Amino acid sequence: MNYNDALQELQGIVMELENNPTDIESLAKKLKRAQTLIKACKDKLTKTDEEIQKLLKAE
């Protein structure tokens, strides 16, 4: 999954939670998925930052 797909899915989860009441089981499942998506986005941003830093040092 790429960064944009993960971010879009995460935004969808947030909108759904804000606009629709949900039961506790569904809430737990959505929050767990959101946590996974946040980690994926953070990892991608960290990796991209490291690559940029390497490029800048190489110049």
C-alpha distance matrix in Angstrom:
0.0 3.8 6.7 8.3 6.3 6.5 10.0 11.0 10.5 12.3 14.9 15.5 16.2 18.5 20.3 20.8 22.2 24.4 25.8 26.1 28.0 26.3 27.6 27.1 25.1 22.6 22.5 21.8 18.9 17.4 18.1 16.6 13.2 13.7 14.5 11.4 9.4 12.1 11.9 8.3 9.6 12.9 11.8 10.2 13.4 15.6 14.5 14.9 18.2 19.4 18.9 20.8 23.5 23.9 24.4 26.9 28.8 29.1 31.0
3.8 0.0 3.8 5.7 5.5 6.3 8.7 10.1 10.9 12.3 14.4 15.7 16.8 18.6 20.3 21.4 22.9 24.6 26.1 26.9 29.0 27.8 29.5 28.9 27.4 24.8 24.2 23.8 21.2 19.1 19.5 18.4 15.2 14.7 15.5 12.9 10.2 12.0 12.1 8.5 8.3 11.6 10.9 8.2 10.9 13.6 12.5 12.2 15.5 17.1 16.3 17.8 20.7 21.4 21.6 23.8 26.1 26.4 28.0
6.7 3.8 0.0 3.8 5.5 5.2 6.1 8.5 10.0 10.5 12.2 14.2 15.4 16.5 18.3 19.9 21.1 22.5 24.3 25.5 27.7 26.7 28.6 28.0 26.9 24.3 23.2 22.9 20.8 18.3 18.2 17.7 14.7 13.3 14.1 12.2 8.9 9.7 10.5 7.4 5.6 9.0 9.4 6.7 8.3 11.6 11.4 10.7 13.5 15.7 15.5 16.4 19.2 20.5 20.7 22.5 24.9 25.7 27.1
8.3 5.7 3.8 0.0 3.8 5.5 5.1 6.0 8.6 9.7 10.4 12.2 14.2 15.3 16.4 18.2 20.0 21.0 22.4 23.8 26.4 25.8 28.1 28.0 27.0 24.0 23.1 23.4 21.3 18.4 18.8 18.8 15.6 14.0 15.7 14.2 10.6 11.6 13.3 10.6 8.5 12.0 13.0 10.3 11.3 14.8 14.9 13.6 16.2 18.8 18.3 18.7 21.7 23.2 23.0 24.5 27.3 28.0 29.0
6.3 5.5 5.5 3.8 0.0 3.8 5.5 5.1 6.2 8.5 9.9 10.6 12.4 14.3 15.4 16.5 18.5 20.1 21.1 22.1 24.5 23.6 25.7 25.7 24.4 21.4 20.9 21.2 18.7 16.0 17.0 16.8 13.3 12.5 14.6 12.7 9.3 11.6 13.2 10.4 9.5 13.3 14.0 11.9 13.7 16.9 16.8 16.2 19.0 21.2 20.8 21.7 24.6 25.9 25.8 27.7 30.2 30.9 32.1
6.5 6.3 5.2 5.5 3.8 0.0 3.8 5.5 5.2 6.1 8.6 9.9 10.6 12.4 14.3 15.3 16.6 18.4 20.1 20.9 22.9 21.7 23.6 23.2 22.0 19.2 18.3 18.3 16.0 13.4 13.8 13.5 10.2 9.1 10.8 9.1 5.6 7.8 9.7 7.3 6.7 10.4 11.5 10.3 12.0 14.9 15.4 15.4 17.8 20.0 20.2 21.3 23.8 25.2 25.7 27.4 29.7 30.7 32.2
10.0 8.7 6.1 5.1 5.5 3.8 0.0 3.8 5.5 5.0 6.1 8.6 9.9 10.5 12.3 14.2 15.4 16.5 18.3 19.7 22.0 21.4 23.7 23.4 22.8 19.9 18.5 19.0 17.3 14.1 14.1 14.7 11.8 9.6 11.5 11.0 7.2 7.9 10.7 9.2 7.0 10.3 12.5 11.1 11.7 15.0 16.1 15.5 17.4 20.1 20.6 20.9 23.4 25.4 25.6 26.8 29.4 30.7 31.8
11.0 10.1 8.5 6.0 5.1 5.5 3.8 0.0 3.8 5.4 5.1 6.3 8.8 10.0 10.6 12.3 14.3 15.4 16.5 17.9 20.6 20.2 22.9 23.2 22.5 19.2 18.3 19.3 17.4 14.1 15.0 16.0 12.7 10.9 13.8 13.3 9.7 11.1 14.0 12.3 10.7 14.1 16.0 14.5 15.2 18.6 19.5 18.7 20.8 23.5 23.6 23.9 26.7 28.5 28.5 29.8 32.5 33.6 34.5
10.5 10.9 10.0 8.6 6.2 5.2 5.5 3.8 0.0 3.8 5.4 5.0 6.3 8.8 9.9 10.5 12.4 14.3 15.4 16.0 18.4 17.5 19.8 20.0 19.0 15.8 15.1 16.0 13.8 10.6 12.1 12.8 9.4 8.3 11.5 10.9 7.9 10.2 13.0 11.6 11.1 14.5 16.2 15.3 16.6 19.6 20.4 20.3 22.5 24.9 25.2 26.0 28.5 30.2 30.6 32.0 34.5 35.6 36.9
12.3 12.3 10.5 9.7 8.5 6.1 5.0 5.4 3.8 0.0 3.8 5.3 5.1 6.3 8.7 9.9 10.7 12.4 14.3 15.3 17.3 16.5 18.7 18.5 18.1 15.1 13.6 14.4 12.9 9.4 9.7 11.0 8.3 5.8 9.0 9.4 6.4 7.6 11.0 10.7 9.7 12.5 14.8 14.6 15.3 18.1 19.6 19.7 21.3 23.8 24.7 25.3 27.4 29.4 30.1 31.2 33.5 35.0 36.3
14.9 14.4 12.2 10.4 9.9 8.6 6.1 5.1 5.4 3.8 0.0 3.8 5.4 5.1 6.2 8.5 9.9 10.6 12.2 14.0 16.5 16.6 19.4 19.7 19.8 16.6 14.9 16.5 15.4 11.6 12.1 14.2 11.7 9.1 12.2 13.2 10.1 10.5 14.2 13.9 12.2 14.8 17.5 16.9 17.0 20.1 21.7 21.2 22.7 25.6 26.3 26.4 28.7 31.0 31.2 32.1 34.7 36.2 37.2
15.5 15.7 14.2 12.2 10.6 9.9 8.6 6.3 5.0 5.3 3.8 0.0 3.8 5.4 5.1 6.1 8.6 9.9 10.5 11.6 14.4 14.3 17.3 18.1 18.0 14.5 13.5 15.5 14.0 10.4 12.0 14.1 11.4 9.8 13.5 14.1 11.5 12.9 16.3 15.8 14.8 17.7 20.0 19.4 20.0 23.1 24.4 24.1 25.8 28.6 29.1 29.5 31.9 33.9 34.2 35.3 37.9 39.2 40.3
16.2 16.8 15.4 14.2 12.4 10.6 9.9 8.8 6.3 5.1 5.4 3.8 0.0 3.8 5.5 5.1 6.1 8.6 10.0 10.3 12.3 11.6 14.2 14.6 14.5 11.2 9.9 11.8 10.6 6.8 8.3 10.8 8.7 7.1 10.8 12.1 10.2 11.6 14.9 15.1 14.7 17.1 19.5 19.6 20.3 23.0 24.6 24.8 26.3 28.8 29.8 30.4 32.4 34.5 35.2 36.2 38.6 40.1 41.4
18.5 18.6 16.5 15.3 14.3 12.4 10.5 10.0 8.8 6.3 5.1 5.4 3.8 0.0 3.8 5.4 5.2 6.1 8.6 10.1 12.0 12.2 15.1 15.3 16.1 13.1 10.9 13.0 12.9 9.1 9.3 12.4 11.1 8.5 11.6 13.7 11.8 11.9 15.5 16.3 15.1 17.1 20.0 20.2 20.3 22.9 24.9 24.9 26.0 28.8 30.0 30.2 32.0 34.5 35.1 35.8 38.2 40.0 41.1
20.3 20.3 18.3 16.4 15.4 14.3 12.3 10.6 9.9 8.7 6.2 5.1 5.5 3.8 0.0 3.8 5.5 5.1 6.1 8.3 11.2 12.2 15.7 16.8 17.7 14.4 12.8 15.5 15.2 11.5 12.5 15.6 14.0 11.9 15.3 17.0 14.8 15.3 18.9 19.3 17.9 20.2 23.1 22.9 22.9 25.8 27.7 27.3 28.5 31.4 32.4 32.3 34.5 36.9 37.2 37.9 40.5 42.2 43.1
20.8 21.4 19.9 18.2 16.5 15.3 14.2 12.3 10.5 9.9 8.5 6.1 5.1 5.4 3.8 0.0 3.8 5.4 5.3 5.6 8.4 9.0 12.4 14.0 14.7 11.2 10.2 13.4 12.8 9.5 11.4 14.4 13.0 11.8 15.3 16.9 15.3 16.4 19.8 20.1 19.5 21.9 24.4 24.5 24.9 27.7 29.4 29.4 30.8 33.5 34.4 34.8 36.9 39.1 39.6 40.5 43.0 44.6 45.7
22.2 22.9 21.1 20.0 18.5 16.6 15.4 14.3 12.4 10.7 9.9 8.6 6.1 5.2 5.5 3.8 0.0 3.8 5.6 5.6 6.9 7.3 10.5 11.5 12.9 10.0 7.9 11.1 11.6 8.5 9.4 13.0 12.5 11.0 14.0 16.3 15.3 15.8 19.1 20.2 19.7 21.5 24.2 24.8 25.1 27.4 29.5 29.8 30.8 33.5 34.8 35.2 36.9 39.3 40.1 40.8 43.1 44.9 46.1
24.4 24.6 22.5 21.0 20.1 18.4 16.5 15.4 14.3 12.4 10.6 9.9 8.6 6.1 5.1 5.4 3.8 0.0 3.8 6.1 7.8 9.8 13.2 14.3 16.2 13.6 11.3 14.5 15.3 12.2 12.6 16.2 15.8 13.7 16.6 19.1 17.7 17.6 21.1 22.3 21.1 22.8 25.9 26.2 26.0 28.5 30.8 30.8 31.5 34.4 35.8 35.7 37.5 40.1 40.7 41.2 43.6 45.6 46.5
25.8 26.1 24.3 22.4 21.1 20.1 18.3 16.5 15.4 14.3 12.2 10.5 10.0 8.6 6.1 5.3 5.6 3.8 0.0 3.8 6.8 9.5 13.2 15.3 17.0 14.1 12.8 16.3 16.7 13.8 15.0 18.5 17.7 16.2 19.4 21.5 20.0 20.4 24.0 24.7 23.7 25.7 28.6 28.7 28.7 31.4 33.5 33.2 34.3 37.2 38.3 38.3 40.3 42.8 43.2 43.8 46.3 48.1 49.0
26.1 26.9 25.5 23.8 22.1 20.9 19.7 17.9 16.0 15.3 14.0 11.6 10.3 10.1 8.3 5.6 5.6 6.1 3.8 0.0 3.8 6.2 9.9 12.5 14.1 11.3 10.6 14.4 14.7 12.4 14.2 17.5 16.9 16.1 19.3 21.3 20.3 21.2 24.5 25.2 24.8 26.9 29.5 29.8 30.2 32.8 34.7 34.8 36.0 38.7 39.8 40.1 42.1 44.4 45.0 45.8 48.2 50.0 51.0
28.0 29.0 27.7 26.4 24.5 22.9 22.0 20.6 18.4 17.3 16.5 14.4 12.3 12.0 11.2 8.4 6.9 7.8 6.8 3.8 0.0 3.8 7.1 9.7 12.0 10.0 9.2 12.9 14.0 12.4 13.9 17.1 17.4 16.8 19.6 21.8 21.5 22.2 25.2 26.4 26.3 28.1 30.7 31.4 31.8 34.1 36.1 36.6 37.7 40.2 41.6 42.0 43.7 46.1 46.9 47.7 49.9 51.8 53.0
26.3 27.8 26.7 25.8 23.6 21.7 21.4 20.2 17.5 16.5 16.6 14.3 11.6 12.2 12.2 9.0 7.3 9.8 9.5 6.2 3.8 0.0 3.8 6.6 8.3 6.3 6.2 9.8 10.7 9.9 11.7 14.4 14.9 15.1 17.6 19.6 19.8 20.9 23.5 24.7 25.1 26.9 29.2 30.1 30.9 33.0 34.8 35.6 36.9 39.1 40.5 41.3 43.0 45.1 46.1 47.1 49.1 50.9 52.4
27.6 29.5 28.6 28.1 25.7 23.6 23.7 22.9 19.8 18.7 19.4 17.3 14.2 15.1 15.7 12.4 10.5 13.2 13.2 9.9 7.1 3.8 0.0 3.8 5.6 5.4 6.1 8.7 10.2 10.6 12.1 14.3 15.5 16.3 18.2 20.2 21.0 22.1 24.4 25.8 26.7 28.2 30.2 31.5 32.5 34.2 36.1 37.2 38.4 40.4 42.0 43.0 44.5 46.5 47.8 48.8 50.7 52.4 54.1
27.1 28.9 28.0 28.0 25.7 23.2 23.4 23.2 20.0 18.5 19.7 18.1 14.6 15.3 16.8 14.0 11.5 14.3 15.3 12.5 9.7 6.6 3.8 0.0 3.8 5.5 4.9 6.1 8.6 9.8 10.3 12.2 14.2 15.0 16.2 18.4 19.8 20.6 22.4 24.3 25.4 26.5 28.4 30.1 31.1 32.5 34.4 35.8 36.9 38.6 40.5 41.6 42.8 44.8 46.4 47.4 49.0 50.8 52.7
25.1 27.4 26.9 27.0 24.4 22.0 22.8 22.5 19.0 18.1 19.8 18.0 14.5 16.1 17.7 14.7 12.9 16.2 17.0 14.1 12.0 8.3 5.6 3.8 0.0 3.8 5.4 5.2 6.3 8.7 10.0 10.8 12.5 14.3 15.5 16.9 18.6 20.0 21.5 23.0 24.6 25.9 27.4 29.0 30.5 31.8 33.4 35.0 36.3 37.8 39.5 40.9 42.3 43.9 45.5 46.8 48.3 50.0 52.0
22.6 24.8 24.3 24.0 21.4 19.2 19.9 19.2 15.8 15.1 16.6 14.5 11.2 13.1 14.4 11.2 10.0 13.6 14.1 11.3 10.0 6.3 5.4 5.5 3.8 0.0 3.8 5.4 5.1 6.2 8.6 9.9 10.6 12.2 14.2 15.5 16.5 18.2 20.1 21.2 22.5 24.2 25.8 27.1 28.5 30.2 31.7 33.0 34.5 36.2 37.6 38.9 40.5 42.3 43.6 44.9 46.6 48.2 50.1
22.5 24.2 23.2 23.1 20.9 18.3 18.5 18.3 15.1 13.6 14.9 13.5 9.9 10.9 12.8 10.2 7.9 11.3 12.8 10.6 9.2 6.2 6.1 4.9 5.4 3.8 0.0 3.8 5.5 5.1 6.0 8.5 9.9 10.3 12.1 14.3 15.2 16.1 18.3 19.9 20.8 22.1 24.1 25.6 26.6 28.2 30.1 31.3 32.4 34.3 36.0 37.1 38.5 40.5 41.8 42.9 44.6 46.4 48.2
21.8 23.8 22.9 23.4 21.2 18.3 19.0 19.3 16.0 14.4 16.5 15.5 11.8 13.0 15.5 13.4 11.1 14.5 16.3 14.4 12.9 9.8 8.7 6.1 5.2 5.4 3.8 0.0 3.8 5.5 5.2 6.1 8.6 9.8 10.5 12.5 14.2 15.2 16.6 18.5 20.0 21.0 22.6 24.5 25.7 26.8 28.6 30.3 31.4 32.9 34.8 36.1 37.3 39.1 40.8 41.9 43.4 45.2 47.2
18.9 21.2 20.8 21.3 18.7 16.0 17.3 17.4 13.8 12.9 15.4 14.0 10.6 12.9 15.2 12.8 11.6 15.3 16.7 14.7 14.0 10.7 10.2 8.6 6.3 5.1 5.5 3.8 0.0 3.8 5.5 5.2 6.3 8.6 9.9 10.8 12.5 14.3 15.6 16.8 18.6 20.1 21.3 22.9 24.6 25.9 27.2 28.8 30.4 31.9 33.3 34.9 36.4 37.9 39.4 40.8 42.4 43.9 46.0
17.4 19.1 18.3 18.4 16.0 13.4 14.1 14.1 10.6 9.4 11.6 10.4 6.8 9.1 11.5 9.5 8.5 12.2 13.8 12.4 12.4 9.9 10.6 9.8 8.7 6.2 5.1 5.5 3.8 0.0 3.8 5.4 5.1 6.1 8.6 9.9 10.4 12.1 14.2 15.3 16.3 18.1 19.8 21.0 22.4 24.1 25.7 26.8 28.3 30.2 31.5 32.8 34.4 36.2 37.4 38.7 40.5 42.1 43.9
18.1 19.5 18.2 18.8 17.0 13.8 14.1 15.0 12.1 9.7 12.1 12.0 8.3 9.3 12.5 11.4 9.4 12.6 15.0 14.2 13.9 11.7 12.1 10.3 10.0 8.6 6.0 5.2 5.5 3.8 0.0 3.8 5.4 4.9 6.1 8.6 9.7 10.3 12.3 14.2 15.1 16.2 18.2 19.8 20.8 22.2 24.1 25.5 26.6 28.4 30.1 31.3 32.6 34.5 36.0 37.1 38.7 40.5 42.4
16.6 18.4 17.7 18.8 16.8 13.5 14.7 16.0 12.8 11.0 14.2 14.1 10.8 12.4 15.6 14.4 13.0 16.2 18.5 17.5 17.1 14.4 14.3 12.2 10.8 9.9 8.5 6.1 5.2 5.4 3.8 0.0 3.8 5.4 5.1 6.4 8.8 9.9 10.8 12.6 14.4 15.4 16.6 18.6 20.2 21.1 22.7 24.5 25.8 27.1 28.9 30.4 31.7 33.2 35.0 36.3 37.7 39.3 41.5
13.2 15.2 14.7 15.6 13.3 10.2 11.8 12.7 9.4 8.3 11.7 11.4 8.7 11.1 14.0 13.0 12.5 15.8 17.7 16.9 17.4 14.9 15.5 14.2 12.5 10.6 9.9 8.6 6.3 5.1 5.4 3.8 0.0 3.8 5.4 5.1 6.3 8.7 10.0 10.6 12.4 14.3 15.4 16.7 18.5 20.0 21.2 22.7 24.4 25.9 27.2 28.7 30.3 31.8 33.2 34.7 36.4 37.8 39.8
13.7 14.7 13.3 14.0 12.5 9.1 9.6 10.9 8.3 5.8 9.1 9.8 7.1 8.5 11.9 11.8 11.0 13.7 16.2 16.1 16.8 15.1 16.3 15.0 14.3 12.2 10.3 9.8 8.6 6.1 4.9 5.4 3.8 0.0 3.8 5.4 5.0 6.1 8.6 9.8 10.5 12.1 14.1 15.3 16.4 18.1 19.8 21.0 22.3 24.2 25.7 26.8 28.4 30.3 31.6 32.8 34.5 36.2 38.0
14.5 15.5 14.1 15.7 14.6 10.8 11.5 13.8 11.5 9.0 12.2 13.5 10.8 11.6 15.3 15.3 14.0 16.6 19.4 19.3 19.6 17.6 18.2 16.2 15.5 14.2 12.1 10.5 9.9 8.6 6.1 5.1 5.4 3.8 0.0 3.8 5.4 5.1 6.2 8.7 10.0 10.5 12.2 14.3 15.4 16.4 18.3 19.9 21.0 22.5 24.4 25.7 26.8 28.6 30.3 31.5 32.9 34.7 36.7
11.4 12.9 12.2 14.2 12.7 9.1 11.0 13.3 10.9 9.4 13.2 14.1 12.1 13.7 17.0 16.9 16.3 19.1 21.5 21.3 21.8 19.6 20.2 18.4 16.9 15.5 14.3 12.5 10.8 9.9 8.6 6.4 5.1 5.4 3.8 0.0 3.8 5.5 5.2 6.3 8.8 10.0 10.6 12.4 14.4 15.3 16.5 18.4 20.0 21.1 22.6 24.4 25.8 27.1 28.8 30.4 31.7 33.2 35.4
9.4 10.2 8.9 10.6 9.3 5.6 7.2 9.7 7.9 6.4 10.1 11.5 10.2 11.8 14.8 15.3 15.3 17.7 20.0 20.3 21.5 19.8 21.0 19.8 18.6 16.5 15.2 14.2 12.5 10.4 9.7 8.8 6.3 5.0 5.4 3.8 0.0 3.8 5.4 5.0 6.2 8.5 9.8 10.6 12.3 14.2 15.3 16.5 18.3 20.0 21.1 22.5 24.3 25.9 27.1 28.6 30.4 31.8 33.6
12.1 12.0 9.7 11.6 11.6 7.8 7.9 11.1 10.2 7.6 10.5 12.9 11.6 11.9 15.3 16.4 15.8 17.6 20.4 21.2 22.2 20.9 22.1 20.6 20.0 18.2 16.1 15.2 14.3 12.1 10.3 9.9 8.7 6.1 5.1 5.5 3.8 0.0 3.8 5.4 5.1 6.1 8.5 9.9 10.6 12.1 14.2 15.3 16.4 18.3 20.0 21.0 22.4 24.4 25.8 26.8 28.5 30.3 32.1
11.9 12.1 10.5 13.3 13.2 9.7 10.7 14.0 13.0 11.0 14.2 16.3 14.9 15.5 18.9 19.8 19.1 21.1 24.0 24.5 25.2 23.5 24.4 22.4 21.5 20.1 18.3 16.6 15.6 14.2 12.3 10.8 10.0 8.6 6.2 5.2 5.4 3.8 0.0 3.8 5.5 5.1 6.0 8.5 9.8 10.4 12.1 14.1 15.2 16.4 18.2 19.8 20.9 22.5 24.3 25.6 26.9 28.6 30.8
8.3 8.5 7.4 10.6 10.4 7.3 9.2 12.3 11.6 10.7 13.9 15.8 15.1 16.3 19.3 20.1 20.2 22.3 24.7 25.2 26.4 24.7 25.8 24.3 23.0 21.2 19.9 18.5 16.8 15.3 14.2 12.6 10.6 9.8 8.7 6.3 5.0 5.4 3.8 0.0 3.8 5.5 5.2 6.2 8.7 9.9 10.6 12.2 14.2 15.4 16.5 18.4 20.0 21.2 22.7 24.4 25.9 27.2 29.3
9.6 8.3 5.6 8.5 9.5 6.7 7.0 10.7 11.1 9.7 12.2 14.8 14.7 15.1 17.9 19.5 19.7 21.1 23.7 24.8 26.3 25.1 26.7 25.4 24.6 22.5 20.8 20.0 18.6 16.3 15.1 14.4 12.4 10.5 10.0 8.8 6.2 5.1 5.5 3.8 0.0 3.8 5.5 5.1 6.2 8.6 9.9 10.5 12.2 14.3 15.4 16.4 18.3 20.1 21.1 22.5 24.4 25.9 27.6
12.9 11.6 9.0 12.0 13.3 10.4 10.3 14.1 14.5 12.5 14.8 17.7 17.1 17.1 20.2 21.9 21.5 22.8 25.7 26.9 28.1 26.9 28.2 26.5 25.9 24.2 22.1 21.0 20.1 18.1 16.2 15.4 14.3 12.1 10.5 10.0 8.5 6.1 5.1 5.5 3.8 0.0 3.8 5.4 5.1 6.1 8.6 9.8 10.5 12.3 14.2 15.3 16.4 18.4 20.0 21.0 22.5 24.4 26.3
11.8 10.9 9.4 13.0 14.0 11.5 12.5 16.0 16.2 14.8 17.5 20.0 19.5 20.0 23.1 24.4 24.2 25.9 28.6 29.5 30.7 29.2 30.2 28.4 27.4 25.8 24.1 22.6 21.3 19.8 18.2 16.6 15.4 14.1 12.2 10.6 9.8 8.5 6.0 5.2 5.5 3.8 0.0 3.8 5.5 5.1 6.1 8.5 9.8 10.6 12.3 14.2 15.3 16.6 18.5 20.0 21.2 22.7 25.0
10.2 8.2 6.7 10.3 11.9 10.3 11.1 14.5 15.3 14.6 16.9 19.4 19.6 20.2 22.9 24.5 24.8 26.2 28.7 29.8 31.4 30.1 31.5 30.1 29.0 27.1 25.6 24.5 22.9 21.0 19.8 18.6 16.7 15.3 14.3 12.4 10.6 9.9 8.5 6.2 5.1 5.4 3.8 0.0 3.8 5.4 5.1 6.1 8.5 9.9 10.6 12.2 14.2 15.4 16.6 18.3 20.0 21.2 23.2
13.4 10.9 8.3 11.3 13.7 12.0 11.7 15.2 16.6 15.3 17.0 20.0 20.3 20.3 22.9 24.9 25.1 26.0 28.7 30.2 31.8 30.9 32.5 31.1 30.5 28.5 26.6 25.7 24.6 22.4 20.8 20.2 18.5 16.4 15.4 14.4 12.3 10.6 9.8 8.7 6.2 5.1 5.5 3.8 0.0 3.8 5.5 5.1 6.1 8.6 9.9 10.5 12.2 14.3 15.3 16.4 18.3 20.0 21.6
15.6 13.6 11.6 14.8 16.9 14.9 15.0 18.6 19.6 18.1 20.1 23.1 23.0 22.9 25.8 27.7 27.4 28.5 31.4 32.8 34.1 33.0 34.2 32.5 31.8 30.2 28.2 26.8 25.9 24.1 22.2 21.1 20.0 18.1 16.4 15.3 14.2 12.1 10.4 9.9 8.6 6.1 5.1 5.4 3.8 0.0 3.8 5.4 5.1 6.2 8.7 9.9 10.5 12.4 14.3 15.3 16.5 18.5 20.5
14.5 12.5 11.4 14.9 16.8 15.4 16.1 19.5 20.4 19.6 21.7 24.4 24.6 24.9 27.7 29.4 29.5 30.8 33.5 34.7 36.1 34.8 36.1 34.4 33.4 31.7 30.1 28.6 27.2 25.7 24.1 22.7 21.2 19.8 18.3 16.5 15.3 14.2 12.1 10.6 9.9 8.6 6.1 5.1 5.5 3.8 0.0 3.8 5.4 5.1 6.3 8.7 9.9 10.7 12.5 14.3 15.5 16.7 19.1
14.9 12.2 10.7 13.6 16.2 15.4 15.5 18.7 20.3 19.7 21.2 24.1 24.8 24.9 27.3 29.4 29.8 30.8 33.2 34.8 36.6 35.6 37.2 35.8 35.0 33.0 31.3 30.3 28.8 26.8 25.5 24.5 22.7 21.0 19.9 18.4 16.5 15.3 14.1 12.2 10.5 9.8 8.5 6.1 5.1 5.4 3.8 0.0 3.8 5.4 5.1 6.2 8.6 9.9 10.6 12.3 14.3 15.4 17.2
18.2 15.5 13.5 16.2 19.0 17.8 17.4 20.8 22.5 21.3 22.7 25.8 26.3 26.0 28.5 30.8 30.8 31.5 34.3 36.0 37.7 36.9 38.4 36.9 36.3 34.5 32.4 31.4 30.4 28.3 26.6 25.8 24.4 22.3 21.0 20.0 18.3 16.4 15.2 14.2 12.2 10.5 9.8 8.5 6.1 5.1 5.4 3.8 0.0 3.8 5.4 5.1 6.2 8.7 9.9 10.5 12.3 14.3 15.9
19.4 17.1 15.7 18.8 21.2 20.0 20.1 23.5 24.9 23.8 25.6 28.6 28.8 28.8 31.4 33.5 33.5 34.4 37.2 38.7 40.2 39.1 40.4 38.6 37.8 36.2 34.3 32.9 31.9 30.2 28.4 27.1 25.9 24.2 22.5 21.1 20.0 18.3 16.4 15.4 14.3 12.3 10.6 9.9 8.6 6.2 5.1 5.4 3.8 0.0 3.8 5.4 5.1 6.2 8.7 9.9 10.6 12.4 14.7
18.9 16.3 15.5 18.3 20.8 20.2 20.6 23.6 25.2 24.7 26.3 29.1 29.8 30.0 32.4 34.4 34.8 35.8 38.3 39.8 41.6 40.5 42.0 40.5 39.5 37.6 36.0 34.8 33.3 31.5 30.1 28.9 27.2 25.7 24.4 22.6 21.1 20.0 18.2 16.5 15.4 14.2 12.3 10.6 9.9 8.7 6.3 5.1 5.4 3.8 0.0 3.8 5.4 5.1 6.3 8.7 10.0 10.7 12.9
20.8 17.8 16.4 18.7 21.7 21.3 20.9 23.9 26.0 25.3 26.4 29.5 30.4 30.2 32.3 34.8 35.2 35.7 38.3 40.1 42.0 41.3 43.0 41.6 40.9 38.9 37.1 36.1 34.9 32.8 31.3 30.4 28.7 26.8 25.7 24.4 22.5 21.0 19.8 18.4 16.4 15.3 14.2 12.2 10.5 9.9 8.7 6.2 5.1 5.4 3.8 0.0 3.8 5.4 5.1 6.2 8.6 9.9 11.2
23.5 20.7 19.2 21.7 24.6 23.8 23.4 26.7 28.5 27.4 28.7 31.9 32.4 32.0 34.5 36.9 36.9 37.5 40.3 42.1 43.7 43.0 44.5 42.8 42.3 40.5 38.5 37.3 36.4 34.4 32.6 31.7 30.3 28.4 26.8 25.8 24.3 22.4 20.9 20.0 18.3 16.4 15.3 14.2 12.2 10.5 9.9 8.6 6.2 5.1 5.4 3.8 0.0 3.8 5.4 5.1 6.2 8.6 10.3
23.9 21.4 20.5 23.2 25.9 25.2 25.4 28.5 30.2 29.4 31.0 33.9 34.5 34.5 36.9 39.1 39.3 40.1 42.8 44.4 46.1 45.1 46.5 44.8 43.9 42.3 40.5 39.1 37.9 36.2 34.5 33.2 31.8 30.3 28.6 27.1 25.9 24.4 22.5 21.2 20.1 18.4 16.6 15.4 14.3 12.4 10.7 9.9 8.7 6.2 5.1 5.4 3.8 0.0 3.8 5.5 5.2 6.2 9.0
24.4 21.6 20.7 23.0 25.8 25.7 25.6 28.5 30.6 30.1 31.2 34.2 35.2 35.1 37.2 39.6 40.1 40.7 43.2 45.0 46.9 46.1 47.8 46.4 45.5 43.6 41.8 40.8 39.4 37.4 36.0 35.0 33.2 31.6 30.3 28.8 27.1 25.8 24.3 22.7 21.1 20.0 18.5 16.6 15.3 14.3 12.5 10.6 9.9 8.7 6.3 5.1 5.4 3.8 0.0 3.8 5.5 5.1 6.7
26.9 23.8 22.5 24.5 27.7 27.4 26.8 29.8 32.0 31.2 32.1 35.3 36.2 35.8 37.9 40.5 40.8 41.2 43.8 45.8 47.7 47.1 48.8 47.4 46.8 44.9 42.9 41.9 40.8 38.7 37.1 36.3 34.7 32.8 31.5 30.4 28.6 26.8 25.6 24.4 22.5 21.0 20.0 18.3 16.4 15.3 14.3 12.3 10.5 9.9 8.7 6.2 5.1 5.5 3.8 0.0 3.8 5.5 5.6
28.8 26.1 24.9 27.3 30.2 29.7 29.4 32.5 34.5 33.5 34.7 37.9 38.6 38.2 40.5 43.0 43.1 43.6 46.3 48.2 49.9 49.1 50.7 49.0 48.3 46.6 44.6 43.4 42.4 40.5 38.7 37.7 36.4 34.5 32.9 31.7 30.4 28.5 26.9 25.9 24.4 22.5 21.2 20.0 18.3 16.5 15.5 14.3 12.3 10.6 10.0 8.6 6.2 5.2 5.5 3.8 0.0 3.8 5.5
29.1 26.4 25.7 28.0 30.9 30.7 30.7 33.6 35.6 35.0 36.2 39.2 40.1 40.0 42.2 44.6 44.9 45.6 48.1 50.0 51.8 50.9 52.4 50.8 50.0 48.2 46.4 45.2 43.9 42.1 40.5 39.3 37.8 36.2 34.7 33.2 31.8 30.3 28.6 27.2 25.9 24.4 22.7 21.2 20.0 18.5 16.7 15.4 14.3 12.4 10.7 9.9 8.6 6.2 5.1 5.5 3.8 0.0 3.8
31.0 28.0 27.1 29.0 32.1 32.2 31.8 34.5 36.9 36.3 37.2 40.3 41.4 41.1 43.1 45.7 46.1 46.5 49.0 51.0 53.0 52.4 54.1 52.7 52.0 50.1 48.2 47.2 46.0 43.9 42.4 41.5 39.8 38.0 36.7 35.4 33.6 32.1 30.8 29.3 27.6 26.3 25.0 23.2 21.6 20.5 19.1 17.2 15.9 14.7 12.9 11.2 10.3 9.0 6.7 5.6 5.5 3.8 0.0
